[in-house]
Amino acid sequence: MSNIGSYDERVRTFDWSLAEQELEYTAGAGLNIGWYCSDRICDKGGADKLALLWENAQGEEKRYTYDDVRVYSNAVGAVLRRLGVERGDRVCLFMDKVPELYIGVVGILKIGAIAQPLFSAFGDESLLVRLSNAETSAVLTQKKHAFKVRKILDKLPHLKHIVIVDHDGKTPLKDREVPFSLEGSKAVENLECFPTKAESPSVLHYTSGTTGMPKGVQHVHYSLISQFLTAKWVLDLQESDIYWCTADPGWVTGTSYGIIAPFSLGVTQCVLDAGFSTEAWYRFIEKNRISMWYSAPTAIRSLMKGGDEIVKKFDLSSLRHLASVGEPLNSEAVVWSERVFGRPFLDTYWQTETGCIVISNYPGMEVRPGSMGKPFPGITGTILDPSRNEPYPAPGKIGLVALKFDWPSRMRTYWRNEEAFQKKFRNNWYITGDRARVDQDGYYWFAGRDDDIINTAGHLVSPFEVESALLEHPAVAESAVVSKPDPLNLEVVKAYVTLKPGFAASKDLDLEIMNFTRKRLSPLAMPQEIEFVDSLPKTRSGKIMRRLLHAKEWGEEIGDTSTLEND
Ligand code: WT7
């Protein structure tokens, strides 16, 4: 029996207080996610249960019980407190998917500080933008990533401490660096959690904007209510599950459903800290008897590429439930997974800003392959007619996906950018930035984004950020960055570039510019293709028309070009 039972029945009787009751939370009382994710599970008799089973590319393994998570997160909290980190201070986690990341988030939340996870493959420019915007006071990082922080230290007056979580006790430390080791630290049996409340800030996640630099999405401790319940009803997490969320906590999926939801539910989760490989993934499922698997379309397409035969080499019979997020899940992938794993991947839709799954398929509800499903019980969605900003009177038309902004884990604002936050609303509807249609039965069908943001393998990249990095290269005069269709990653980044006098297009320059952006930003934001052109299409007022280049890449109609300067 699934946790949700009947979707329709849940919609009829829904109230978020259901989750509050299960979590024994009463309005106005203290609420600390860190405590819920460790101490509470131990208090309920789960101290010896396995919380985290970690493995890396070399096959090295580590296991942590809920009591380990409790005492180690206490140790992280205690170290930060000793350094003077206070409630509300931003503490960044800049590391691979190592246990210190998962336990670190819990520790940071316990002392009321704000956890700011950042993808470890970020280069120094991506890091600088996010650390200076958040005025981050401490960074937890690994030896191997510390050099990127050192490089930008001069530009970060607010950054007081760099905690090296895998310090060997020998390597000399540099300016502001502090050694730490989870296993080497004294287990801290008791740590007083900061008495955070529902509206206290918890997690700050940076997401790409359309025009400006990345924005910090501000979440609060009350987000737990909807992260807990969506994990229960959509991911169907149950007491005996062995859960695997393949996402990196540098992105919201890895935090909401890779840390907060599984730990607050007291389930056992596995983490594979390694790059993608078909064999390694199937082996990981087989070896750990994984029963619930939350992944993403690009990974599923990569597995499909591996073929059906390889699946038969492994015993994957432990799998009982699969879900996907981050990009449109094509119907072929749903049908394929049903054939090879015996069950379909259920598509789930949400955003950094929503904090939890908002539109989804549910266990027991008919799956329409290619559809992202229906709004979570208690969440009101609609399709707005963009010309009136009102819901369409009848289903069937493609318009803007909009939500009534009233569920517990919605973002509270963009970090120090209330203006951008207010711009997300029209007629009191929260505008997601995506387009879709609804069918007669209330199923949502994704149609595309309503802005220039590039979705590459489930990760959003802002053209603006890539263009800014390109302009820093000495040879680049101007640039326009658009998405290009890609069979595996959905979209990849493509850059059109004009060169400064004295520079000539060449294969070497092409590679050099690619590397330049990869190092500054990340491998994801690096253009997969650079096209050198003599000039870029512009409006009469001089604005670069990305729309035109986008249409060219996608083989679409170019549309109105009456404002075009040079055609
Ligand atoms: C954007 C949000 C949600 C966690 C990961 C991404 C796209 C997300 C789907 C889906 C089609 C999807 C949307 C959305 N997206 N899920 N099931 N079908 N598109 O969080 O980085 O904030 O990205 O990802 O465009 O707005 P994010």
Residues whose N, C-alpha, C, O or C-beta is under 5 A from the ligand:
A	BS01	WT7	T207 T253 V325 G326 E327 P328 L329 D347 T348 Y349 W350 Q351 T352 E353 M372 T432 D434 F446 G458 L460
